[in-house]
Amino acid sequence: MAVGLMPGAIRWYVDGALYATRTEWSSITMINGQPRQNPWPAPFDKPFYIVMNLAVGGNFAGDPDAQTVFPAEIVVDYVRVYDDI
């Protein structure tokens, strides 16, 4: 394991700079109509997809207006996923 990396963490980098780290999460499964909390390693104990989207509005740039250029685009050079288990 590389120095400074911790198992059970998700880290997001933007242009090589650490943007955010998340070390606690869970998922919820409905069983017989009742929610059940699933601790680590859920939801990563099942196959999943990484979804990337370009959201419009919100706190980052505000709601779109007449000056907003559409269509917008997001440019991603690469996505890396490491499994250090």
Phi and psi restraints in degrees (range 20) as a CNS / XPLOR table:
assign (resid 1 and name C) (resid 2 and name N)
       (resid 2 and name CA) (resid 2 and name C) 1.0 -69.9 20.0 2
assign (resid 2 and name N) (resid 2 and name CA)
       (resid 2 and name C) (resid 3 and name N) 1.0 152.0 20.0 2
assign (resid 2 and name C) (resid 3 and name N)
       (resid 3 and name CA) (resid 3 and name C) 1.0 -62.3 20.0 2
assign (resid 3 and name N) (resid 3 and name CA)
       (resid 3 and name C) (resid 4 and name N) 1.0 134.5 20.0 2
assign (resid 3 and name C) (resid 4 and name N)
       (resid 4 and name CA) (resid 4 and name C) 1.0 89.3 20.0 2
assign (resid 4 and name N) (resid 4 and name CA)
       (resid 4 and name C) (resid 5 and name N) 1.0 -10.5 20.0 2
assign (resid 4 and name C) (resid 5 and name N)
       (resid 5 and name CA) (resid 5 and name C) 1.0 -88.5 20.0 2
assign (resid 5 and name N) (resid 5 and name CA)
       (resid 5 and name C) (resid 6 and name N) 1.0 145.3 20.0 2
assign (resid 5 and name C) (resid 6 and name N)
       (resid 6 and name CA) (resid 6 and name C) 1.0 -127.8 20.0 2
assign (resid 6 and name N) (resid 6 and name CA)
       (resid 6 and name C) (resid 7 and name N) 1.0 138.0 20.0 2
assign (resid 6 and name C) (resid 7 and name N)
       (resid 7 and name CA) (resid 7 and name C) 1.0 -66.4 20.0 2
assign (resid 7 and name N) (resid 7 and name CA)
       (resid 7 and name C) (resid 8 and name N) 1.0 151.9 20.0 2
assign (resid 7 and name C) (resid 8 and name N)
       (resid 8 and name CA) (resid 8 and name C) 1.0 74.4 20.0 2
assign (resid 8 and name N) (resid 8 and name CA)
       (resid 8 and name C) (resid 9 and name N) 1.0 26.4 20.0 2
assign (resid 8 and name C) (resid 9 and name N)
       (resid 9 and name CA) (resid 9 and name C) 1.0 -126.5 20.0 2
assign (resid 9 and name N) (resid 9 and name CA)
       (resid 9 and name C) (resid 10 and name N) 1.0 145.4 20.0 2
assign (resid 9 and name C) (resid 10 and name N)
       (resid 10 and name CA) (resid 10 and name C) 1.0 -114.9 20.0 2
assign (resid 10 and name N) (resid 10 and name CA)
       (resid 10 and name C) (resid 11 and name N) 1.0 128.4 20.0 2
assign (resid 10 and name C) (resid 11 and name N)
       (resid 11 and name CA) (resid 11 and name C) 1.0 -122.1 20.0 2
assign (resid 11 and name N) (resid 11 and name CA)
       (resid 11 and name C) (resid 12 and name N) 1.0 135.8 20.0 2
assign (resid 11 and name C) (resid 12 and name N)
       (resid 12 and name CA) (resid 12 and name C) 1.0 -110.6 20.0 2
assign (resid 12 and name N) (resid 12 and name CA)
       (resid 12 and name C) (resid 13 and name N) 1.0 131.7 20.0 2
assign (resid 12 and name C) (resid 13 and name N)
       (resid 13 and name CA) (resid 13 and name C) 1.0 -119.8 20.0 2
assign (resid 13 and name N) (resid 13 and name CA)
       (resid 13 and name C) (resid 14 and name N) 1.0 141.9 20.0 2
assign (resid 13 and name C) (resid 14 and name N)
       (resid 14 and name CA) (resid 14 and name C) 1.0 -126.9 20.0 2
assign (resid 14 and name N) (resid 14 and name CA)
       (resid 14 and name C) (resid 15 and name N) 1.0 121.7 20.0 2
assign (resid 14 and name C) (resid 15 and name N)
       (resid 15 and name CA) (resid 15 and name C) 1.0 52.4 20.0 2
assign (resid 15 and name N) (resid 15 and name CA)
       (resid 15 and name C) (resid 16 and name N) 1.0 40.2 20.0 2
assign (resid 15 and name C) (resid 16 and name N)
       (resid 16 and name CA) (resid 16 and name C) 1.0 81.5 20.0 2
assign (resid 16 and name N) (resid 16 and name CA)
       (resid 16 and name C) (resid 17 and name N) 1.0 -5.1 20.0 2
assign (resid 16 and name C) (resid 17 and name N)
       (resid 17 and name CA) (resid 17 and name C) 1.0 -102.8 20.0 2
assign (resid 17 and name N) (resid 17 and name CA)
       (resid 17 and name C) (resid 18 and name N) 1.0 135.9 20.0 2
assign (resid 17 and name C) (resid 18 and name N)
       (resid 18 and name CA) (resid 18 and name C) 1.0 -62.6 20.0 2
assign (resid 18 and name N) (resid 18 and name CA)
       (resid 18 and name C) (resid 19 and name N) 1.0 123.4 20.0 2
assign (resid 18 and name C) (resid 19 and name N)
       (resid 19 and name CA) (resid 19 and name C) 1.0 -99.1 20.0 2
assign (resid 19 and name N) (resid 19 and name CA)
       (resid 19 and name C) (resid 20 and name N) 1.0 -42.2 20.0 2
assign (resid 19 and name C) (resid 20 and name N)
       (resid 20 and name CA) (resid 20 and name C) 1.0 -159.2 20.0 2
assign (resid 20 and name N) (resid 20 and name CA)
       (resid 20 and name C) (resid 21 and name N) 1.0 153.9 20.0 2
assign (resid 20 and name C) (resid 21 and name N)
       (resid 21 and name CA) (resid 21 and name C) 1.0 -132.5 20.0 2
assign (resid 21 and name N) (resid 21 and name CA)
       (resid 21 and name C) (resid 22 and name N) 1.0 137.1 20.0 2
assign (resid 21 and name C) (resid 22 and name N)
       (resid 22 and name CA) (resid 22 and name C) 1.0 -127.3 20.0 2
assign (resid 22 and name N) (resid 22 and name CA)
       (resid 22 and name C) (resid 23 and name N) 1.0 125.8 20.0 2
assign (resid 22 and name C) (resid 23 and name N)
       (resid 23 and name CA) (resid 23 and name C) 1.0 -120.3 20.0 2
assign (resid 23 and name N) (resid 23 and name CA)
       (resid 23 and name C) (resid 24 and name N) 1.0 -6.7 20.0 2
assign (resid 23 and name C) (resid 24 and name N)
       (resid 24 and name CA) (resid 24 and name C) 1.0 -129.7 20.0 2
assign (resid 24 and name N) (resid 24 and name CA)
       (resid 24 and name C) (resid 25 and name N) 1.0 130.9 20.0 2
assign (resid 24 and name C) (resid 25 and name N)
       (resid 25 and name CA) (resid 25 and name C) 1.0 -165.3 20.0 2
assign (resid 25 and name N) (resid 25 and name CA)
       (resid 25 and name C) (resid 26 and name N) 1.0 171.1 20.0 2
assign (resid 25 and name C) (resid 26 and name N)
       (resid 26 and name CA) (resid 26 and name C) 1.0 -159.3 20.0 2
assign (resid 26 and name N) (resid 26 and name CA)
       (resid 26 and name C) (resid 27 and name N) 1.0 173.9 20.0 2
assign (resid 26 and name C) (resid 27 and name N)
       (resid 27 and name CA) (resid 27 and name C) 1.0 -128.2 20.0 2
assign (resid 27 and name N) (resid 27 and name CA)
       (resid 27 and name C) (resid 28 and name N) 1.0 164.1 20.0 2
assign (resid 27 and name C) (resid 28 and name N)
       (resid 28 and name CA) (resid 28 and name C) 1.0 -120.9 20.0 2
assign (resid 28 and name N) (resid 28 and name CA)
       (resid 28 and name C) (resid 29 and name N) 1.0 132.0 20.0 2
assign (resid 28 and name C) (resid 29 and name N)
       (resid 29 and name CA) (resid 29 and name C) 1.0 -115.3 20.0 2
assign (resid 29 and name N) (resid 29 and name CA)
       (resid 29 and name C) (resid 30 and name N) 1.0 137.4 20.0 2
assign (resid 29 and name C) (resid 30 and name N)
       (resid 30 and name CA) (resid 30 and name C) 1.0 -90.7 20.0 2
assign (resid 30 and name N) (resid 30 and name CA)
       (resid 30 and name C) (resid 31 and name N) 1.0 121.2 20.0 2
assign (resid 30 and name C) (resid 31 and name N)
       (resid 31 and name CA) (resid 31 and name C) 1.0 -124.1 20.0 2
assign (resid 31 and name N) (resid 31 and name CA)
       (resid 31 and name C) (resid 32 and name N) 1.0 118.1 20.0 2
assign (resid 31 and name C) (resid 32 and name N)
       (resid 32 and name CA) (resid 32 and name C) 1.0 52.4 20.0 2
assign (resid 32 and name N) (resid 32 and name CA)
       (resid 32 and name C) (resid 33 and name N) 1.0 40.6 20.0 2
assign (resid 32 and name C) (resid 33 and name N)
       (resid 33 and name CA) (resid 33 and name C) 1.0 78.3 20.0 2
assign (resid 33 and name N) (resid 33 and name CA)
       (resid 33 and name C) (resid 34 and name N) 1.0 3.4 20.0 2
assign (resid 33 and name C) (resid 34 and name N)
       (resid 34 and name CA) (resid 34 and name C) 1.0 -114.3 20.0 2
assign (resid 34 and name N) (resid 34 and name CA)
       (resid 34 and name C) (resid 35 and name N) 1.0 135.1 20.0 2
assign (resid 34 and name C) (resid 35 and name N)
       (resid 35 and name CA) (resid 35 and name C) 1.0 -74.2 20.0 2
assign (resid 35 and name N) (resid 35 and name CA)
       (resid 35 and name C) (resid 36 and name N) 1.0 139.8 20.0 2
assign (resid 35 and name C) (resid 36 and name N)
       (resid 36 and name CA) (resid 36 and name C) 1.0 -127.3 20.0 2
assign (resid 36 and name N) (resid 36 and name CA)
       (resid 36 and name C) (resid 37 and name N) 1.0 127.7 20.0 2
assign (resid 36 and name C) (resid 37 and name N)
       (resid 37 and name CA) (resid 37 and name C) 1.0 -76.2 20.0 2
assign (resid 37 and name N) (resid 37 and name CA)
       (resid 37 and name C) (resid 38 and name N) 1.0 131.9 20.0 2
assign (resid 37 and name C) (resid 38 and name N)
       (resid 38 and name CA) (resid 38 and name C) 1.0 -113.7 20.0 2
assign (resid 38 and name N) (resid 38 and name CA)
       (resid 38 and name C) (resid 39 and name N) 1.0 108.9 20.0 2
assign (resid 38 and name C) (resid 39 and name N)
       (resid 39 and name CA) (resid 39 and name C) 1.0 -75.4 20.0 2
assign (resid 39 and name N) (resid 39 and name CA)
       (resid 39 and name C) (resid 40 and name N) 1.0 179.0 20.0 2
assign (resid 39 and name C) (resid 40 and name N)
       (resid 40 and name CA) (resid 40 and name C) 1.0 -46.1 20.0 2
assign (resid 40 and name N) (resid 40 and name CA)
       (resid 40 and name C) (resid 41 and name N) 1.0 137.6 20.0 2
assign (resid 40 and name C) (resid 41 and name N)
       (resid 41 and name CA) (resid 41 and name C) 1.0 -92.2 20.0 2
assign (resid 41 and name N) (resid 41 and name CA)
       (resid 41 and name C) (resid 42 and name N) 1.0 8.1 20.0 2
assign (resid 41 and name C) (resid 42 and name N)
       (resid 42 and name CA) (resid 42 and name C) 1.0 -61.0 20.0 2
assign (resid 42 and name N) (resid 42 and name CA)
       (resid 42 and name C) (resid 43 and name N) 1.0 141.7 20.0 2
assign (resid 42 and name C) (resid 43 and name N)
       (resid 43 and name CA) (resid 43 and name C) 1.0 -91.0 20.0 2
assign (resid 43 and name N) (resid 43 and name CA)
       (resid 43 and name C) (resid 44 and name N) 1.0 12.2 20.0 2
assign (resid 43 and name C) (resid 44 and name N)
       (resid 44 and name CA) (resid 44 and name C) 1.0 -85.9 20.0 2
assign (resid 44 and name N) (resid 44 and name CA)
       (resid 44 and name C) (resid 45 and name N) 1.0 9.4 20.0 2
assign (resid 44 and name C) (resid 45 and name N)
       (resid 45 and name CA) (resid 45 and name C) 1.0 -91.6 20.0 2
assign (resid 45 and name N) (resid 45 and name CA)
       (resid 45 and name C) (resid 46 and name N) 1.0 5.6 20.0 2
assign (resid 45 and name C) (resid 46 and name N)
       (resid 46 and name CA) (resid 46 and name C) 1.0 -131.3 20.0 2
assign (resid 46 and name N) (resid 46 and name CA)
       (resid 46 and name C) (resid 47 and name N) 1.0 155.7 20.0 2
assign (resid 46 and name C) (resid 47 and name N)
       (resid 47 and name CA) (resid 47 and name C) 1.0 -59.5 20.0 2
assign (resid 47 and name N) (resid 47 and name CA)
       (resid 47 and name C) (resid 48 and name N) 1.0 144.5 20.0 2
assign (resid 47 and name C) (resid 48 and name N)
       (resid 48 and name CA) (resid 48 and name C) 1.0 -152.6 20.0 2
assign (resid 48 and name N) (resid 48 and name CA)
       (resid 48 and name C) (resid 49 and name N) 1.0 169.0 20.0 2
assign (resid 48 and name C) (resid 49 and name N)
       (resid 49 and name CA) (resid 49 and name C) 1.0 -113.0 20.0 2
assign (resid 49 and name N) (resid 49 and name CA)
       (resid 49 and name C) (resid 50 and name N) 1.0 153.1 20.0 2
assign (resid 49 and name C) (resid 50 and name N)
       (resid 50 and name CA) (resid 50 and name C) 1.0 -98.4 20.0 2
assign (resid 50 and name N) (resid 50 and name CA)
       (resid 50 and name C) (resid 51 and name N) 1.0 121.8 20.0 2
assign (resid 50 and name C) (resid 51 and name N)
       (resid 51 and name CA) (resid 51 and name C) 1.0 -107.6 20.0 2
assign (resid 51 and name N) (resid 51 and name CA)
       (resid 51 and name C) (resid 52 and name N) 1.0 125.8 20.0 2
assign (resid 51 and name C) (resid 52 and name N)
       (resid 52 and name CA) (resid 52 and name C) 1.0 -118.2 20.0 2
assign (resid 52 and name N) (resid 52 and name CA)
       (resid 52 and name C) (resid 53 and name N) 1.0 133.2 20.0 2
assign (resid 52 and name C) (resid 53 and name N)
       (resid 53 and name CA) (resid 53 and name C) 1.0 -140.6 20.0 2
assign (resid 53 and name N) (resid 53 and name CA)
       (resid 53 and name C) (resid 54 and name N) 1.0 162.7 20.0 2
assign (resid 53 and name C) (resid 54 and name N)
       (resid 54 and name CA) (resid 54 and name C) 1.0 -105.9 20.0 2
assign (resid 54 and name N) (resid 54 and name CA)
       (resid 54 and name C) (resid 55 and name N) 1.0 104.4 20.0 2
assign (resid 54 and name C) (resid 55 and name N)
       (resid 55 and name CA) (resid 55 and name C) 1.0 -84.6 20.0 2
assign (resid 55 and name N) (resid 55 and name CA)
       (resid 55 and name C) (resid 56 and name N) 1.0 149.3 20.0 2
assign (resid 55 and name C) (resid 56 and name N)
       (resid 56 and name CA) (resid 56 and name C) 1.0 -116.9 20.0 2
assign (resid 56 and name N) (resid 56 and name CA)
       (resid 56 and name C) (resid 57 and name N) 1.0 130.5 20.0 2
assign (resid 56 and name C) (resid 57 and name N)
       (resid 57 and name CA) (resid 57 and name C) 1.0 95.9 20.0 2
assign (resid 57 and name N) (resid 57 and name CA)
       (resid 57 and name C) (resid 58 and name N) 1.0 -170.3 20.0 2
assign (resid 57 and name C) (resid 58 and name N)
       (resid 58 and name CA) (resid 58 and name C) 1.0 89.8 20.0 2
assign (resid 58 and name N) (resid 58 and name CA)
       (resid 58 and name C) (resid 59 and name N) 1.0 -159.9 20.0 2
assign (resid 58 and name C) (resid 59 and name N)
       (resid 59 and name CA) (resid 59 and name C) 1.0 -78.4 20.0 2
assign (resid 59 and name N) (resid 59 and name CA)
       (resid 59 and name C) (resid 60 and name N) 1.0 -23.7 20.0 2
assign (resid 59 and name C) (resid 60 and name N)
       (resid 60 and name CA) (resid 60 and name C) 1.0 -65.5 20.0 2
assign (resid 60 and name N) (resid 60 and name CA)
       (resid 60 and name C) (resid 61 and name N) 1.0 -61.3 20.0 2
assign (resid 60 and name C) (resid 61 and name N)
       (resid 61 and name CA) (resid 61 and name C) 1.0 -120.4 20.0 2
assign (resid 61 and name N) (resid 61 and name CA)
       (resid 61 and name C) (resid 62 and name N) 1.0 3.5 20.0 2
assign (resid 61 and name C) (resid 62 and name N)
       (resid 62 and name CA) (resid 62 and name C) 1.0 82.3 20.0 2
assign (resid 62 and name N) (resid 62 and name CA)
       (resid 62 and name C) (resid 63 and name N) 1.0 178.4 20.0 2
assign (resid 62 and name C) (resid 63 and name N)
       (resid 63 and name CA) (resid 63 and name C) 1.0 -70.8 20.0 2
assign (resid 63 and name N) (resid 63 and name CA)
       (resid 63 and name C) (resid 64 and name N) 1.0 148.7 20.0 2
assign (resid 63 and name C) (resid 64 and name N)
       (resid 64 and name CA) (resid 64 and name C) 1.0 -65.5 20.0 2
assign (resid 64 and name N) (resid 64 and name CA)
       (resid 64 and name C) (resid 65 and name N) 1.0 150.2 20.0 2
assign (resid 64 and name C) (resid 65 and name N)
       (resid 65 and name CA) (resid 65 and name C) 1.0 -138.8 20.0 2
assign (resid 65 and name N) (resid 65 and name CA)
       (resid 65 and name C) (resid 66 and name N) 1.0 -165.2 20.0 2
assign (resid 65 and name C) (resid 66 and name N)
       (resid 66 and name CA) (resid 66 and name C) 1.0 -64.1 20.0 2
assign (resid 66 and name N) (resid 66 and name CA)
       (resid 66 and name C) (resid 67 and name N) 1.0 -21.9 20.0 2
assign (resid 66 and name C) (resid 67 and name N)
       (resid 67 and name CA) (resid 67 and name C) 1.0 -86.8 20.0 2
assign (resid 67 and name N) (resid 67 and name CA)
       (resid 67 and name C) (resid 68 and name N) 1.0 -9.5 20.0 2
assign (resid 67 and name C) (resid 68 and name N)
       (resid 68 and name CA) (resid 68 and name C) 1.0 -70.4 20.0 2
assign (resid 68 and name N) (resid 68 and name CA)
       (resid 68 and name C) (resid 69 and name N) 1.0 130.9 20.0 2
assign (resid 68 and name C) (resid 69 and name N)
       (resid 69 and name CA) (resid 69 and name C) 1.0 -90.8 20.0 2
assign (resid 69 and name N) (resid 69 and name CA)
       (resid 69 and name C) (resid 70 and name N) 1.0 125.2 20.0 2
assign (resid 69 and name C) (resid 70 and name N)
       (resid 70 and name CA) (resid 70 and name C) 1.0 -124.5 20.0 2
assign (resid 70 and name N) (resid 70 and name CA)
       (resid 70 and name C) (resid 71 and name N) 1.0 145.3 20.0 2
assign (resid 70 and name C) (resid 71 and name N)
       (resid 71 and name CA) (resid 71 and name C) 1.0 -75.3 20.0 2
assign (resid 71 and name N) (resid 71 and name CA)
       (resid 71 and name C) (resid 72 and name N) 1.0 149.8 20.0 2
assign (resid 71 and name C) (resid 72 and name N)
       (resid 72 and name CA) (resid 72 and name C) 1.0 -93.2 20.0 2
assign (resid 72 and name N) (resid 72 and name CA)
       (resid 72 and name C) (resid 73 and name N) 1.0 168.1 20.0 2
assign (resid 72 and name C) (resid 73 and name N)
       (resid 73 and name CA) (resid 73 and name C) 1.0 -144.9 20.0 2
assign (resid 73 and name N) (resid 73 and name CA)
       (resid 73 and name C) (resid 74 and name N) 1.0 153.2 20.0 2
assign (resid 73 and name C) (resid 74 and name N)
       (resid 74 and name CA) (resid 74 and name C) 1.0 -119.9 20.0 2
assign (resid 74 and name N) (resid 74 and name CA)
       (resid 74 and name C) (resid 75 and name N) 1.0 132.9 20.0 2
assign (resid 74 and name C) (resid 75 and name N)
       (resid 75 and name CA) (resid 75 and name C) 1.0 -112.5 20.0 2
assign (resid 75 and name N) (resid 75 and name CA)
       (resid 75 and name C) (resid 76 and name N) 1.0 121.4 20.0 2
assign (resid 75 and name C) (resid 76 and name N)
       (resid 76 and name CA) (resid 76 and name C) 1.0 -121.1 20.0 2
assign (resid 76 and name N) (resid 76 and name CA)
       (resid 76 and name C) (resid 77 and name N) 1.0 121.9 20.0 2
assign (resid 76 and name C) (resid 77 and name N)
       (resid 77 and name CA) (resid 77 and name C) 1.0 -72.9 20.0 2
assign (resid 77 and name N) (resid 77 and name CA)
       (resid 77 and name C) (resid 78 and name N) 1.0 -46.8 20.0 2
assign (resid 77 and name C) (resid 78 and name N)
       (resid 78 and name CA) (resid 78 and name C) 1.0 -165.1 20.0 2
assign (resid 78 and name N) (resid 78 and name CA)
       (resid 78 and name C) (resid 79 and name N) 1.0 161.2 20.0 2
assign (resid 78 and name C) (resid 79 and name N)
       (resid 79 and name CA) (resid 79 and name C) 1.0 -127.8 20.0 2
assign (resid 79 and name N) (resid 79 and name CA)
       (resid 79 and name C) (resid 80 and name N) 1.0 128.6 20.0 2
assign (resid 79 and name C) (resid 80 and name N)
       (resid 80 and name CA) (resid 80 and name C) 1.0 -112.2 20.0 2
assign (resid 80 and name N) (resid 80 and name CA)
       (resid 80 and name C) (resid 81 and name N) 1.0 139.3 20.0 2
assign (resid 80 and name C) (resid 81 and name N)
       (resid 81 and name CA) (resid 81 and name C) 1.0 -129.1 20.0 2
assign (resid 81 and name N) (resid 81 and name CA)
       (resid 81 and name C) (resid 82 and name N) 1.0 124.3 20.0 2
assign (resid 81 and name C) (resid 82 and name N)
       (resid 82 and name CA) (resid 82 and name C) 1.0 -112.7 20.0 2
assign (resid 82 and name N) (resid 82 and name CA)
       (resid 82 and name C) (resid 83 and name N) 1.0 139.0 20.0 2
assign (resid 82 and name C) (resid 83 and name N)
       (resid 83 and name CA) (resid 83 and name C) 1.0 -117.2 20.0 2
assign (resid 83 and name N) (resid 83 and name CA)
       (resid 83 and name C) (resid 84 and name N) 1.0 109.9 20.0 2
assign (resid 83 and name C) (resid 84 and name N)
       (resid 84 and name CA) (resid 84 and name C) 1.0 -109.8 20.0 2
assign (resid 84 and name N) (resid 84 and name CA)
       (resid 84 and name C) (resid 85 and name N) 1.0 38.2 20.0 2
